[in-house]
């Protein structure tokens, strides 16, 4: 019996030892690698220029991914911030290399055309770089199949990636960051990325504000950046009490995906968030960018340049893809969708501040937005045609091209030079799907027509800002619509749009 007991004891010990070994191997198999334990984010690291080939080698599927933002943050904030800060220089270098490869980024201001506030000159010239050995005229003579198969689509006409596609989120230019820090002591500066375009290629700051209720005033902002500190002094006696309250709400920060009070943020200190007019500064734009909230997975999302809110009273479709049908809808849904990447689950955790129609907040915000007019266009008649007594011959030729050979009126019609429709240009005809700086470049589908009134004030152009000047935009549409415009017609078209 003693011997039998000893054998049973030995067998039990062996079973326990084997069980412990099995548990150890299982833990090793499921534990995150060492780099994840230290807060290292592989997706934040720069991808070499030939990232398409590298992704293919490892079986990368750019169209695969989750619809939801990760809501359980396993990495401590300090470790995550250190990782992002350490990676920032390489992230920005990669984006600058892309911009330098695509564009002429030099400062080439117009000698005689200023933006509406008269504080900044309009930038001139085509900035998109051509593939070596071809001209714009040669490209215009090719069809889309030839351009795609030969790889001749200008890289500057490809979708422009977010500076950090894997993370995305709102990125503000330095002028906006510095001004809000000065007047409201609130930080809009991210520790993981910086704004990527040179200041001279962005709108004037601060832009003027024109009220359709008081056109006699000229610039309602008096040359100031409207903030929580000065809005009342600027508004009292000019706006109604409802409009003043709407303006206050539009200037009030709400939590946002990267700007909030939780550990899942991209600012050093806990933040109250961002306000509507942080991007739509003075109801216009400062070229702040984001990723559109309507697409998944993260790699396939489109960079979204901030659009102007001027003339909103005359627009019936809002959002590049969401096709919201009223200013009230746009106001109510923008905060829980764009602010939080279309992810209500993440928003609930970070303190979503949803304006409510029941308390009239949305109505007040919408009424204030509807008061904003376009800038004056002294060469246009009340029917939005050039006055031949004021316009130059080049501008009149541009109007003729705009309404005829250029086919611009197909989308940009009416008093706001827009048709309140979404159109699919099918630009993917000209290039092959690929991955660039972490973004899956694919067919983009229908995009809203944006107004051309006051267009000289709103660089860069297209929904993602890929066209830096109006000259770039004309070359883009000359190829996409197969117009075969002459050089004289192109220059005239630009001259005409500068007067809208």
C-alpha positions in Angstrom: 0.0 0.0 0.0 2.9 2.3 0.7 4.3 1.7 -2.7 0.9 2.3 -4.3 0.5 5.5 -2.4 4.0 6.7 -3.5 3.2 6.1 -7.1 -0.1 8.0 -6.9 1.8 10.9 -5.2 4.4 10.9 -7.9 1.8 10.8 -10.6 -0.1 13.7 -9.1 3.1 15.8 -8.9 3.8 15.1 -12.6 0.3 16.2 -13.6 0.6 19.4 -11.6 4.0 20.2 -13.1 2.7 19.5 -16.7 -0.3 21.7 -16.0 2.0 24.6 -14.8 4.1 24.2 -17.9 1.0 24.3 -20.2 -0.3 27.4 -18.5 3.1 29.2 -18.9 3.2 28.4 -22.7 -0.4 29.5 -23.1 0.3 32.8 -21.4 3.4 33.4 -23.5 1.3 32.7 -26.7 -1.4 35.2 -25.7 0.7 38.0 -24.1 1.4 41.1 -26.2 5.0 41.4 -27.5 7.4 43.5 -25.6 7.0 46.5 -27.8 3.3 46.7 -27.1 4.0 46.5 -23.3 6.1 49.7 -23.6 3.3 51.6 -25.5 5.0 51.2 -28.9 2.4 51.5 -31.7 3.6 49.8 -34.9 0.9 51.6 -36.9 2.5 54.9 -35.9 5.8 54.2 -37.5 6.7 55.4 -41.0 6.1 53.0 -43.9 8.8 53.1 -46.6 8.0 54.5 -50.0 7.4 51.1 -51.4 4.8 50.3 -48.7 2.5 48.7 -51.2 5.0 45.9 -51.9 5.8 45.5 -48.2 2.1 45.1 -47.3 1.6 42.6 -50.1 4.5 40.5 -48.8 3.0 40.2 -45.4 -0.5 39.6 -46.6 -1.8 43.0 -45.8 -5.4 43.6 -46.8 -6.1 47.4 -46.9 -9.8 46.9 -47.2 -10.0 44.8 -44.0 -10.4 46.2 -40.5 -12.8 46.9 -37.6 -15.6 49.4 -37.7 -15.1 50.4 -34.0 -12.5 52.4 -32.2 -10.7 50.6 -29.5 -12.5 51.6 -26.2 -10.3 49.6 -23.7 -6.9 51.3 -23.5 -4.4 48.8 -22.2 -1.3 51.1 -22.5 -0.8 53.8 -19.8 -1.2 57.3 -21.1 2.4 58.3 -20.3 3.8 55.3 -22.2 1.5 56.0 -25.2 2.4 59.7 -25.2 6.1 58.9 -25.1 5.7 56.5 -28.0 3.8 59.0 -30.1 6.3 61.8 -29.3 9.3 59.6 -30.1 7.7 58.6 -33.5 6.5 62.1 -34.4 9.6 63.3 -36.2 9.6 60.3 -38.5 5.8 60.6 -39.1 6.2 64.2 -40.1 9.3 63.5 -42.2 7.3 60.9 -44.1 4.5 63.3 -44.8 6.8 66.1 -45.9 8.6 63.7 -48.3 5.2 62.9 -49.8 4.3 66.6 -50.2 7.7 67.5 -51.7 7.4 64.6 -54.1 3.9 65.7 -55.2 4.0 69.5 -55.1 5.9 72.8 -55.6 5.4 74.2 -52.2 7.1 77.5 -52.8 5.5 80.9 -51.9 4.3 82.4 -55.1 1.7 85.1 -54.2 -0.3 87.0 -56.7 0.8 90.6 -57.3 -2.7 91.9 -57.6 -5.3 89.5 -56.1 -5.9 89.4 -52.4 -8.3 87.4 -50.3 -11.4 89.1 -49.1 -9.9 90.3 -45.9 -7.0 92.0 -47.8 -4.5 90.4 -45.4 -3.2 87.6 -47.7 -2.5 87.3 -51.4 -3.9 84.4 -53.4 -1.3 81.8 -54.4 -0.7 81.3 -58.1 0.5 78.7 -60.6 0.1 75.0 -61.0 1.8 73.2 -58.0 1.2 69.6 -58.9 4.3 68.0 -60.3 4.1 66.1 -63.6 5.6 62.7 -64.1 9.0 63.0 -65.8 8.9 63.3 -69.6 5.3 64.4 -70.1 3.4 67.6 -70.4 -0.2 68.6 -69.4 -1.1 68.7 -73.1 0.2 65.2 -73.6 -1.7 63.9 -70.7 -4.9 65.6 -71.9 -4.5 63.7 -75.2 -4.5 60.4 -73.4 -7.6 58.5 -72.2 -7.9 57.2 -68.6 -6.8 53.7 -69.5 -3.6 54.9 -71.1 -2.8 57.1 -68.1 -3.5 54.3 -65.6 -1.7 51.6 -67.4 1.4 53.8 -67.9 1.3 55.1 -64.4 1.2 58.7 -65.5 -1.5 60.1 -63.2 0.2 63.0 -61.4 0.8 62.0 -57.8 -0.6 65.3 -56.6 -4.0 64.3 -58.0 -4.1 61.1 -56.0 -6.1 61.3 -52.7 -4.1 63.1 -50.1 -3.5 61.0 -46.9 -3.9 62.2 -43.4 -0.6 63.0 -41.8 -1.1 59.9 -39.6 -3.8 57.8 -41.2 -3.7 55.0 -38.6 -4.8 57.5 -35.9 -6.6 60.2 -37.9 -8.4 63.0 -36.1 -8.5 66.7 -36.3 -5.3 68.6 -37.0 -5.2 72.4 -36.6 -2.8 74.9 -38.2 -0.4 76.8 -35.9 -2.2 80.1 -36.3 -5.4 78.6 -34.9 -3.5 76.8 -32.1 -1.7 79.9 -31.0 -4.7 82.1 -31.1 -6.9 79.8 -29.0 -4.1 79.3 -26.5 -3.7 83.0 -26.2 -7.4 84.0 -25.9 -8.9 80.9 -24.2 -5.9 79.1 -22.6 -7.0 75.9 -24.4 -4.6 73.7 -26.2 -5.3 72.4 -29.7 -1.7 71.2 -30.2 -1.4 67.4 -30.6 1.7 65.7 -29.4 1.7 63.1 -32.1 1.4 65.2 -35.3 1.7 68.7 -36.7 -0.2 70.5 -39.5 1.5 69.6 -42.7 0.9 72.3 -45.3 2.9 75.6 -45.4 1.0 78.6 -44.0 1.1 80.5 -47.3 -1.0 77.8 -48.9 -3.8 78.1 -46.4 -6.6 80.7 -46.0 -6.0 84.1 -44.4 -6.3 84.2 -40.7 -8.5 85.4 -39.2 -10.9 85.6 -42.2 -13.6 88.3 -42.4 -17.2 87.6 -41.5 -20.1 88.9 -43.6 -23.7 88.9 -42.3 -26.6 88.6 -44.7 -28.7 90.4 -42.1 -26.3 93.4 -42.0 -24.4 93.7 -45.3 -23.8 97.4 -44.6 -21.3 96.5 -41.8 -18.7 94.9 -44.0 -16.5 92.6 -41.8 -18.6 91.8 -38.7 -15.5 90.5 -36.9 -13.6 93.8 -37.3 -10.5 91.8 -38.2 -10.6 89.8 -35.0 -10.6 86.1 -34.3 -14.0 85.5 -32.8 -13.7 83.5 -29.5 -15.5 83.1 -26.2 -13.6 86.2 -25.0 -14.9 88.7 -27.5 -18.0 87.3 -29.2 -20.5 89.2 -26.9 -18.8 92.6 -27.4 -18.8 92.0 -31.2 -22.4 90.8 -31.3 -24.4 93.0 -28.9 -26.6 95.5 -30.8 -26.0 93.6 -34.1 -27.3 90.1 -33.6 -30.5 88.9 -32.0 -30.4 87.3 -28.5 -31.1 83.9 -30.2 -28.2 84.4 -32.6 -25.9 85.5 -29.8 -26.7 82.4 -27.9 -26.2 80.3 -31.0 -22.8 81.9 -31.5 -21.8 81.2 -27.9 -22.7 77.5 -28.4 -20.7 77.3 -31.6 -17.7 78.7 -29.7 -18.1 76.3 -26.8 -15.8 73.3 -26.8 -17.2 69.8 -26.6 -15.2 66.5 -26.1 -13.7 65.0 -29.2 -11.9 61.8 -30.1 -8.4 63.2 -29.7 -9.3 66.2 -27.4 -11.0 65.0 -24.3 -10.4 64.4 -20.5 -9.7 60.7 -20.7 -6.4 58.8 -21.2 -7.4 58.2 -24.8 -6.4 61.6 -26.2 -3.7 63.2 -28.2 -3.1 66.4 -26.2 -0.8 66.5 -23.2 -3.3 67.7 -20.6 -7.0 66.7 -20.2 -9.0 68.9 -22.6 -12.5 70.3 -22.7 -12.5 69.5 -26.4 -12.9 71.5 -29.5 -15.6 73.9 -30.7 -17.4 74.1 -34.1 -15.6 77.4 -34.9 -12.2 75.9 -34.1 -12.2 74.4 -37.6 -14.7 76.8 -39.1 -12.9 79.8 -37.8 -15.0 82.9 -38.1 -17.5 80.7 -40.0 -15.0 80.1 -42.7 -12.1 77.7 -42.8 -8.5 77.6 -41.6 -7.7 74.4 -43.6 -7.8 72.2 -40.5 -8.3 68.6 -41.6 -9.8 65.3 -40.3 -10.9 62.0 -41.7 -14.4 61.6 -43.0 -16.6 59.7 -40.5 -18.5 57.8 -43.2 -16.0 55.2 -44.4 -14.4 52.1 -42.8 -11.9 50.6 -42.2 -9.5 53.2 -41.0 -7.1 52.7 -43.9 -9.8 53.5 -46.4 -11.1 56.8 -44.8 -10.7 60.0 -46.8 -8.9 63.1 -45.6 -11.4 65.9 -45.2 -10.5 69.5 -45.5 -12.6 71.9 -43.5 -15.2 73.6 -45.7 -16.5 77.2 -45.3 -19.8 77.9 -43.6 -20.4 81.0 -45.7 -23.7 81.1 -47.6 -25.0 78.2 -45.6 -28.5 79.7 -45.8 -28.5 78.9 -49.5 -27.4 75.3 -49.2 -29.5 72.2 -48.8 -27.0 69.4 -48.6 -24.4 69.2 -45.8 -21.5 66.9 -45.3 -19.2 65.5 -48.0 -21.0 62.1 -48.0 -23.7 62.1 -45.4 -26.0 64.3 -47.4 -27.6 65.9 -44.3 -30.6 67.9 -45.5 -30.7 70.9 -43.2 -28.4 73.1 -41.1 -30.2 71.7 -38.0 -29.4 68.1 -39.0 -25.8 69.1 -39.7 -25.5 70.9 -36.3 -27.1 68.1 -34.4 -25.1 65.2 -35.9 -21.7 66.8 -36.6 -20.6 66.6 -33.0 -21.4 62.9 -32.3 -20.3 61.8 -35.8 -17.4 63.9 -37.2 -16.0 64.7 -33.7 -16.0 61.0 -32.8 -15.3 59.5 -36.2 -18.9 58.2 -36.6 -18.4 56.0 -33.5 -21.1 56.6 -30.8 -19.5 53.9 -28.6 -16.3 55.8 -28.2 -18.2 59.1 -27.8 -20.2 57.7 -24.9 -17.0 57.0 -23.0 -15.4 60.4 -23.6 -18.2 62.6 -22.6 -20.2 63.3 -25.7 -21.9 66.8 -25.6 -24.9 66.4 -27.9 -26.7 69.7 -28.7 -30.4 69.0 -28.3 -33.3 70.3 -30.4 -35.7 69.9 -27.4 -33.8 72.7 -25.6 -33.6 74.9 -28.8 -29.8 74.7 -28.8 -29.6 73.3 -32.3 -32.1 75.9 -33.5 -30.1 78.7 -32.1 -26.8 77.4 -33.5 -28.5 76.8 -36.9 -30.0 80.3 -36.9 -26.6 81.9 -36.3 -25.0 79.8 -39.1 -27.7 80.9 -41.5 -26.8 84.6 -41.0 -23.4 84.1 -42.6 -23.1 85.5 -46.2 -20.6 85.1 -49.0 -17.9 87.9 -49.4 -18.7 90.7 -51.8 -18.1 90.1 -55.5 -18.1 93.6 -57.0 -17.8 92.4 -60.6 -20.9 90.2 -60.5 -24.4 91.4 -61.2 -27.4 90.4 -59.1 -27.9 87.5 -61.4 -24.4 86.3 -60.8 -23.1 87.1 -64.2 -20.0 89.2 -64.8 -20.7 92.9 -65.5 -19.0 93.6 -68.8 -18.3 97.2 -67.8 -16.1 96.0 -64.9 -14.7 92.6 -66.1 -11.6 92.2 -68.2 -11.5 90.3 -71.5 -9.8 87.4 -69.9 -12.4 87.2 -67.1 -15.2 87.3 -69.7 -13.6 84.5 -71.7 -13.3 82.6 -68.4 -17.1 83.0 -67.8 -17.7 81.7 -71.3 -15.5 78.6 -70.7 -17.2 78.1 -67.3 -20.7 78.0 -68.9 -19.7 76.2 -72.0 -16.7 74.1 -72.9 -15.5 73.7 -69.3 -18.9 72.2 -68.3 -18.5 73.7 -64.8 -22.2 74.7 -64.8 -23.2 71.1 -64.8 -22.5 71.1 -61.1 -21.8 74.7 -60.1 -25.0 76.5 -60.9 -27.4 79.0 -59.3 -26.7 81.9 -57.0 -24.3 79.8 -54.8 -22.6 78.1 -57.7 -23.6 74.7 -56.5 -26.3 72.2 -57.3 -26.9 70.6 -53.9 -26.0 67.2 -55.3 -23.4 64.6 -54.8 -21.4 63.5 -57.9 -19.0 60.6 -58.6 -16.1 61.8 -60.8 -14.7 58.2 -60.9 -11.2 59.4 -60.6 -10.1 55.8 -59.9 -10.2 55.4 -63.7 -6.8 57.0 -63.8 -4.9 55.0 -61.2 -4.5 51.6 -59.6 -5.5 50.9 -56.0 -2.5 51.3 -53.7 -1.4 52.1 -50.2 0.3 55.4 -49.6 1.4 56.5 -46.1 -1.0 54.1 -44.5 -4.0 55.1 -46.6 -5.7 52.7 -49.0 -6.2 54.7 -52.2 -9.4 53.4 -53.7 -12.6 54.5 -55.5 -14.1 57.4 -53.5 -17.7 57.4 -54.7 -20.0 60.4 -54.8 -18.8 63.6 -53.1 -20.9 66.8 -52.4 -20.6 69.7 -54.8 -19.0 72.6 -52.9 -19.8 76.3 -53.6 -17.5 78.4 -55.7 -18.6 81.7 -54.3 -15.6 83.4 -52.7 -13.5 80.4 -53.8 -10.3 82.4 -53.8 -10.5 82.5 -50.0 -10.6 78.7 -49.5 -7.4 77.0 -50.4 -6.6 74.1 -50.7 -9.2 72.6 -52.9 -11.3 69.4 -53.4 -12.7 67.6 -50.4 -9.2 66.5 -49.2 -7.2 69.5 -50.2 -5.1 67.7 -52.9 -5.3 70.8 -55.2 -3.3 73.6 -53.7 -4.3 76.4 -56.1 -7.1 77.1 -58.5 -4.7 76.5 -61.3 -4.2 72.9 -60.0 -8.0 72.5 -59.9 -8.4 73.5 -63.5 -5.7 71.0 -64.6 -7.4 68.3 -62.5 -10.8 68.8 -64.1 -9.4 69.2 -67.6 -8.1 65.7 -67.3 -11.0 64.1 -65.4 -13.7 65.6 -67.7 -11.5 65.2 -70.8 -12.1 68.9 -71.7 -8.9 69.5 -73.8 -8.8 73.2 -72.8 -6.2 75.4 -74.3 -3.7 77.2 -72.1 -5.5 80.5 -72.8 -8.8 78.9 -71.7 -7.3 77.5 -68.5 -5.8 80.9 -67.5 -9.1 82.6 -68.3 -11.1 80.1 -66.2 -8.8 80.8 -63.2 -9.2 84.6 -63.7 -13.0 84.2 -63.8 -13.2 82.1 -60.6 -11.1 84.8 -58.7 -14.0 87.2 -59.2 -16.7 84.9 -57.8 
